[in-house]
C-alpha cells in the first residue's frame, strides 16, 4: 500500500462518479461476475485494488444490464435501502 498514488485514485473516483449512465457504452463496462477480490488482503488494500482494476468503480454490468452505484449523505445504510427496494417490489 506504500506505492499507492492516492491523488490519482481520487481523480479517478471524481471523474467516474459524475458519468451519466446513459452516456456509458455497455461494452466498456466491467461485468460484476468477472471482478475478483483477493480476500487475503486487508479491506483497505482490497478497496484500492478494486478502484485501480475497474474501469469505473461506480458502474457495472449485472446480467447484461448497466447498474450505477450512488451514495447519499443521509444516515440510511445500504442494507436498509435494499430492504426498502425489495419490499416495494413485492408489495
BALOPA-314180 format. One line per field, with one value per residue (C-alpha): y, x, z. Coordinates in steps of 0.001 Angstrom, whole numbers, plus 500000, padded with zeros to 6 digits. Layout:
north: (Y/...)
east: (X/...)
up: (Z/...)
END
This chain:
north: (500000/502238/502701/503877/507208/508415/511621/509559/507346/510396/511936/508648/508430/512035/511565/508256/509226/512071/509939/509542/506001/506955/508121/504744/502180/498831/497156/499189/498300/495587/492618/492222/488438/488899/491090/489098/490310/488880/488198/487653/491366/493943/495711/498917/497061/495326/498674/500195/497176/497332/501026/500531/497471/498504/500692/502621/501652/503105/501389/497646/495137/492728/490060/492181/495367/498522/499348/502517/502828/506187/507242/509834/511805/510549/508046/505199/502113/500165/497282/499494/500891/497435/496203/499095/498316/494633/495438/497825/495216/492524/494524)
east: (500000/503043/503196/499610/499018/496022/495701/495346/492717/490793/490843/489580/486763/485698/485721/483845/481105/479925/479449/475800/474579/473042/476495/478144/478934/477901/480838/483362/481926/483213/480911/480419/480823/484331/485674/487908/488798/491752/490215/493631/494394/493239/489950/491787/494031/491002/489258/492336/492777/489109/489307/492558/491378/487863/487126/484604/484102/480574/479168/478954/477225/474966/473175/473726/472294/474097/473985/475294/476072/475420/475747/473763/474730/471925/472056/470382/472563/472906/471082/468110/467933/467987/465344/463065/463543/462732/459644/458407/458940/456968/454064)
up: (500000/500227/496440/496052/494331/496345/494324/491148/492800/493986/490490/489017/491560/490989/487212/487308/489754/487531/484417/483487/482909/479554/478356/479009/476315/477817/476034/478057/481463/483799/484364/488102/487812/486392/489185/491506/495011/496939/500334/501903/501665/504189/503474/502557/500101/498555/498072/496458/494161/493218/492293/490385/488468/487498/484504/486590/490244/490154/487040/486331/484150/486057/483985/480876/482425/483449/487148/488760/492447/494033/497633/499522/502576/504791/507628/505720/505370/502124/503792/504718/501190/499604/502059/501040/497354/497841/499940/497234/494528/496331/497765)
END
